[in-house]
Amino acid sequence: MAREEPDVKALNEAISSALVFNDEVKDGGGVQITCFSEVVNDVALHFQILRLLKQIYVWIGCDSAKLGRIYAAAPTRPKDMISVTSILGGASDNTGAGIARRLVLKTGLNIILACNIPKNSPMLEAEAEKMLVQKLIQLGYTRAKAEGSSS
């Protein structure tokens, strides 16, 4: 008898629906964890999203489970500008800093981004960001466009 391969899609759905606490994040408590993987141009990209009350932690891994560089991004006052800093991994580069900045614009929340994408791969970075934003929209973590504009 041949061994059956595990159903990766069902496994991803089970992991993605994991709720650490019973309270909904929108009601002020709990953490929602979403994990998924995609293959782009023969490169495995792995994602983990932790939705907290007023921030989102995102990890993007490329072919391994290494943490990579960590960035923090947040909206700042008075003109709704975005501040980004490198927390771990030396001087800031454009690979993760740009993604973190754009995620703040999309969500309006503080973002902590751990990014393990090679900095010589702009197409891979663009695909990873596209897949991540699609998942954030699907999960309802993005804000409406009208909320992003200042009066």
TORPA-211103 format. One line per field, with one value per residue (C-alpha): residue in one letter; chain; x, y, z. Coordinates in nm, 3 decimals, m for minus. Each point is the difference from the previous one (the first is absolute). Example, Ala and Ser with C-alpha at 12.3 -4.5 7.8 and 13.67 -1.06 7.14 Angstrom:
r = [A S]
c = [A A]
X = [1.230 0.137]
Y = [m0.450 0.344]
Z = [0.780 m0.066]
//
This chain:
r = [M A R E E P D V K A L N E A I S S A L V F N D E V K D G G G V Q I T C F S E V V N D V A L H F Q I L R L L K Q I Y V W I G C D S A K L G R I Y A A A P T R P K D M I S V T S I L G G A S D N T G A G I A R R L V L K T G L N I I L A C N I P K N S P M L E A E A E K M L V Q K L I Q L G Y T R A K A E G S S S]
c = [A A A A A A A A A A A A A A A A A A A A A A A A A A A A A A A A A A A A A A A A A A A A A A A A A A A A A A A A A A A A A A A A A A A A A A A A A A A A A A A A A A A A A A A A A A A A A A A A A A A A A A A A A A A A A A A A A A A A A A A A A A A A A A A A A A A A A A A A A A A A A A A A A A A A A A A]
X = [0.000 0.118 0.022 m0.242 0.148 m0.135 m0.255 0.209 m0.297 m0.203 0.301 0.052 m0.370 0.012 0.309 m0.140 m0.318 0.183 m0.123 0.222 m0.262 m0.377 m0.058 m0.003 0.282 m0.249 m0.165 0.321 0.159 0.166 0.251 m0.087 0.273 0.001 0.264 0.027 0.258 0.023 0.249 0.114 0.244 0.112 0.064 m0.202 m0.133 m0.136 m0.216 m0.116 m0.233 m0.076 m0.286 0.006 m0.226 0.182 0.279 0.086 0.312 0.096 0.274 0.096 0.242 0.169 0.102 0.083 m0.132 0.263 m0.132 0.188 m0.002 m0.266 m0.164 m0.248 m0.227 m0.268 m0.213 0.130 m0.161 m0.084 m0.022 m0.060 0.355 0.152 0.313 0.203 0.302 0.215 m0.017 0.222 0.238 0.213 m0.057 m0.337 m0.032 m0.290 m0.102 m0.207 m0.021 m0.209 m0.239 m0.043 m0.071 m0.263 m0.167 m0.050 m0.161 m0.233 m0.095 0.043 0.157 0.349 0.194 0.285 0.146 0.258 0.120 0.226 m0.013 0.333 0.065 0.105 m0.350 m0.235 m0.248 m0.020 m0.050 m0.280 m0.174 0.033 m0.149 m0.283 m0.091 0.022 m0.226 m0.253 m0.010 m0.036 m0.293 m0.156 0.035 m0.153 0.311 0.022 m0.177 m0.234 0.161 m0.210 0.154 0.350 m0.058 0.034 m0.245]
Y = [0.000 0.348 0.254 0.285 0.350 0.232 0.250 0.319 0.226 m0.149 0.028 0.368 0.072 m0.171 0.195 0.327 m0.026 m0.047 0.239 0.018 0.164 m0.032 0.376 0.169 0.244 0.268 m0.018 0.094 m0.332 m0.299 m0.076 m0.140 m0.201 m0.068 m0.211 m0.082 m0.093 0.061 m0.098 0.276 m0.079 m0.320 0.191 m0.085 0.306 m0.049 0.254 0.038 0.280 0.074 0.245 0.180 0.279 0.298 m0.162 m0.278 m0.215 m0.153 m0.251 m0.072 m0.288 m0.106 m0.367 m0.018 0.079 0.267 0.316 0.247 0.376 0.152 0.337 0.208 0.243 0.228 0.297 0.324 0.335 0.269 m0.074 m0.376 m0.076 m0.346 m0.058 m0.318 m0.126 m0.311 m0.182 m0.298 m0.067 0.309 0.295 0.027 m0.119 0.038 m0.368 m0.001 0.371 0.075 m0.286 0.111 0.360 m0.104 m0.239 0.291 0.198 m0.293 m0.088 0.319 m0.214 m0.035 m0.267 m0.223 m0.178 m0.277 m0.049 m0.275 0.085 0.037 0.367 m0.077 m0.128 0.293 m0.219 m0.249 0.287 0.145 m0.338 m0.060 0.342 m0.056 m0.337 0.148 0.296 m0.233 m0.210 0.311 0.116 m0.347 0.002 0.348 0.163 0.286 0.327 0.157 0.249 0.285 m0.059 0.050 0.353 0.296 0.291]
Z = [0.000 m0.083 0.281 m0.035 m0.009 0.269 m0.126 0.014 m0.073 0.286 0.230 m0.092 0.062 0.339 0.105 m0.140 0.201 0.330 0.264 0.305 0.221 m0.020 m0.016 m0.339 m0.070 m0.104 0.344 0.176 0.086 m0.150 m0.267 m0.339 m0.174 m0.372 m0.178 m0.368 m0.263 m0.373 m0.270 m0.235 m0.282 0.176 0.325 0.311 0.185 0.351 0.181 0.359 0.107 0.366 0.040 0.333 0.123 m0.154 m0.197 m0.238 0.013 m0.336 m0.081 m0.360 m0.049 m0.321 m0.026 0.372 0.346 0.071 0.162 m0.221 0.050 0.223 m0.066 0.195 m0.181 0.141 m0.100 0.151 0.066 m0.101 m0.373 m0.008 m0.105 0.045 0.206 m0.061 0.190 m0.009 0.334 m0.080 m0.283 m0.036 m0.228 m0.164 m0.358 m0.237 0.006 0.318 0.080 m0.309 0.069 0.363 m0.108 m0.254 0.249 0.242 m0.282 m0.080 0.357 0.202 0.275 0.144 m0.188 0.114 m0.303 0.003 m0.355 m0.131 m0.373 m0.180 m0.072 m0.359 m0.089 m0.072 m0.192 0.286 0.246 m0.215 m0.025 0.375 0.077 m0.249 0.158 0.351 m0.083 m0.166 0.318 0.221 m0.214 0.017 0.380 0.025 0.148 m0.250 0.039 m0.252 m0.237 0.140 0.345 m0.137 m0.128 0.235 m0.002]
//
